[in-house]
Amino acid sequence: MTRLHLTGRVVVAAVLAIAAALLLDRWAYATLRWPEIYQHDYGRLLRVMGFWPTWTVVAAAVWLAERRRAPRPGPRLSRALLLALAPALGGLGAELFKMLIRRERPGLTGGAYVFRSWSQHFFSTADLGLPSGHAMVAFAGAALAARAFPGSGPVWYLLAAGCALTRVLDGAHFLSDVVLGAVAGIGIAAALWRWGQGPPS
């Protein structure tokens, strides 16, 4: 399978996932609710996967390990730097998307889609939910970590998915908010990895 065909399949899968999430939004908001999720340690653990400083700690640990090794040849960025950059770009990208899409959080609207006027606080993303910043940061970090450390992907993706799920359970986001955040975060990590590490051998 050529890279072009693989990319096409990934894009189709991403579009279908977002479309399915949009169809399930109202059901998920009404059914998947657990407001006490963040009162438990595991809920808080999952949420901080969408917190950029969490990934800077991971990046710092990787940097400490990498500095003991001989530098690799070629104009590549270190895995530690990429691990810090991917979630940061995910968070910034989420804020930009929110300003452009302008859909409010479901808790403010009783689960209905409400879009804020362009003339109302254009540069403020307060109470805007599409995409979920936590999900986008978590999946950008997870996708980058999975590429940086082959074989570790299931752990990172489970943590990122758990982060996204807690945002839905808390009622802070629609299902489509976190799905779009996941798709965009993975895309950012893939592009950053290819730019920073070069094409695969």
KAGIPE-V101747 format. One record per residue. RES is the residue in three letters. PHI is phi in degrees with one decimal (NA if undefined). PSI is psi as a letter, one per 20 degrees, with the letter a starting at -180 (NA if undefined). D_CENTER is the distance of its C-alpha to the mean C-alpha in whole Angstrom. Layout:
# KAGIPE-V101747
res | phi | psi | d_center
RES | PHI | PSI | D_CENTER
RES | PHI | PSI | D_CENTER
This chain:
# KAGIPE-V101747
res | phi | psi | d_center
MET | NA | p | 27
THR | -74.7 | r | 27
ARG | -60.3 | h | 24
LEU | -64.1 | g | 24
HIS | -64.5 | g | 24
LEU | -64.1 | g | 21
THR | -61.2 | g | 19
GLY | -60.5 | g | 21
ARG | -65.5 | h | 20
VAL | -63.8 | g | 16
VAL | -63.1 | g | 16
VAL | -61.5 | g | 19
ALA | -62.4 | h | 17
ALA | -65.7 | g | 13
VAL | -63.6 | g | 16
LEU | -64.7 | h | 18
ALA | -64.2 | g | 15
ILE | -66.7 | g | 14
ALA | -62.8 | g | 17
ALA | -63.6 | g | 18
ALA | -63.3 | g | 15
LEU | -61.2 | h | 17
LEU | -67.7 | h | 21
LEU | -96.8 | j | 20
ASP | -54.7 | g | 18
ARG | -65.3 | g | 22
TRP | -62.3 | g | 22
ALA | -63.7 | g | 19
TYR | -65.6 | h | 20
ALA | -79.1 | h | 23
THR | -106.1 | g | 23
LEU | -89.4 | m | 20
ARG | -124.7 | p | 21
TRP | -150.3 | m | 21
PRO | -58.6 | i | 21
GLU | -87.8 | j | 23
ILE | -55.9 | h | 19
TYR | -85.7 | j | 19
GLN | -84.7 | i | 23
HIS | -108.4 | q | 22
ASP | -59.2 | g | 21
TYR | -68.2 | h | 19
GLY | -66.5 | g | 17
ARG | -68.0 | h | 17
LEU | -58.2 | g | 16
LEU | -67.2 | h | 13
ARG | -63.3 | g | 12
VAL | -70.4 | i | 12
MET | -67.3 | i | 9
GLY | -99.4 | j | 7
PHE | -110.1 | o | 10
TRP | -54.1 | g | 11
PRO | -56.6 | h | 14
THR | -58.5 | g | 13
TRP | -73.6 | h | 12
THR | -68.7 | h | 15
VAL | -66.2 | g | 17
VAL | -60.2 | g | 16
ALA | -62.3 | h | 17
ALA | -63.9 | g | 20
ALA | -64.1 | g | 21
VAL | -65.3 | g | 20
TRP | -60.9 | g | 22
LEU | -62.0 | h | 25
ALA | -73.1 | g | 25
GLU | -71.9 | h | 25
ARG | -68.1 | i | 28
ARG | -83.9 | i | 31
ARG | -102.3 | q | 30
ALA | -68.2 | p | 32
PRO | -63.2 | q | 30
ARG | -79.7 | q | 29
PRO | -71.0 | q | 31
GLY | 100.7 | r | 29
PRO | -83.9 | l | 27
ARG | -102.2 | q | 24
LEU | -82.2 | q | 21
SER | -68.6 | q | 21
ARG | -62.1 | h | 18
ALA | -62.6 | g | 18
LEU | -64.5 | g | 18
LEU | -64.4 | h | 15
LEU | -66.7 | h | 13
ALA | -81.5 | h | 13
LEU | -72.2 | g | 13
ALA | -58.5 | g | 10
PRO | -64.0 | h | 8
ALA | -63.0 | g | 10
LEU | -66.3 | h | 10
GLY | -61.5 | g | 6
GLY | -65.3 | g | 8
LEU | -65.8 | g | 11
GLY | -62.5 | h | 10
ALA | -62.6 | g | 8
GLU | -64.2 | g | 12
LEU | -65.0 | g | 14
PHE | -59.0 | g | 13
LYS | -61.3 | g | 14
MET | -63.6 | h | 17
LEU | -83.5 | g | 18
ILE | -83.4 | g | 17
ARG | 68.1 | k | 18
ARG | -89.1 | p | 18
GLU | -79.0 | r | 18
ARG | -66.4 | q | 17
PRO | -66.0 | h | 19
GLY | -64.7 | h | 21
LEU | -83.3 | i | 23
THR | -122.0 | j | 24
GLY | 67.0 | k | 25
GLY | 88.9 | j | 22
ALA | -94.9 | q | 23
TYR | -78.7 | o | 22
VAL | -132.0 | p | 23
PHE | -109.5 | p | 22
ARG | -73.5 | q | 23
SER | -62.6 | q | 26
TRP | -62.7 | h | 25
SER | -83.3 | i | 28
GLN | -103.0 | o | 27
HIS | 47.9 | m | 25
PHE | -57.0 | g | 23
PHE | -90.0 | j | 21
SER | -98.9 | p | 20
THR | -106.1 | j | 17
ALA | -59.5 | p | 18
ASP | 71.0 | j | 18
LEU | -95.7 | q | 16
GLY | -123.2 | i | 13
LEU | -112.4 | o | 12
PRO | -88.4 | r | 9
SER | -72.1 | p | 8
GLY | -65.9 | h | 7
HIS | -61.1 | g | 6
ALA | -64.8 | g | 4
MET | -67.3 | g | 2
VAL | -64.4 | g | 4
ALA | -62.1 | g | 4
PHE | -75.7 | h | 3
ALA | -63.3 | g | 5
GLY | -65.5 | g | 7
ALA | -64.2 | g | 8
ALA | -66.3 | h | 9
LEU | -69.5 | g | 11
ALA | -63.2 | h | 13
ALA | -64.3 | h | 13
ARG | -75.4 | h | 15
ALA | -70.8 | h | 17
PHE | -129.4 | n | 18
PRO | -53.2 | p | 19
GLY | 97.4 | i | 20
SER | -92.5 | i | 17
GLY | -51.0 | g | 14
PRO | -55.2 | h | 15
VAL | -66.6 | g | 15
TRP | -64.7 | g | 12
TYR | -68.8 | h | 10
LEU | -65.3 | g | 12
LEU | -63.9 | g | 11
ALA | -65.8 | g | 7
ALA | -64.2 | h | 9
GLY | -63.6 | h | 11
CYS | -59.6 | g | 9
ALA | -61.3 | g | 8
LEU | -62.8 | h | 12
THR | -63.6 | h | 13
ARG | -68.3 | h | 12
VAL | -74.7 | g | 14
LEU | -61.2 | h | 17
ASP | -74.2 | i | 17
GLY | 81.3 | j | 18
ALA | -81.2 | h | 15
HIS | -143.8 | q | 13
PHE | -71.3 | r | 14
LEU | -59.3 | g | 13
SER | -66.8 | h | 12
ASP | -60.0 | g | 10
VAL | -78.8 | h | 8
VAL | -67.2 | g | 9
LEU | -62.7 | h | 8
GLY | -61.1 | g | 5
ALA | -64.6 | g | 4
VAL | -61.0 | g | 7
ALA | -66.4 | h | 7
GLY | -63.4 | g | 4
ILE | -63.5 | g | 7
GLY | -62.6 | g | 9
ILE | -62.4 | g | 9
ALA | -63.6 | g | 9
ALA | -63.8 | g | 12
ALA | -66.5 | g | 14
LEU | -66.0 | g | 14
TRP | -62.8 | g | 15
ARG | -64.7 | h | 18
TRP | -70.3 | g | 19
GLY | -84.0 | h | 19
GLN | -110.1 | i | 21
GLY | 87.2 | r | 23
PRO | -63.8 | q | 23
PRO | -63.7 | q | 23
SER | -78.0 | NA | 27
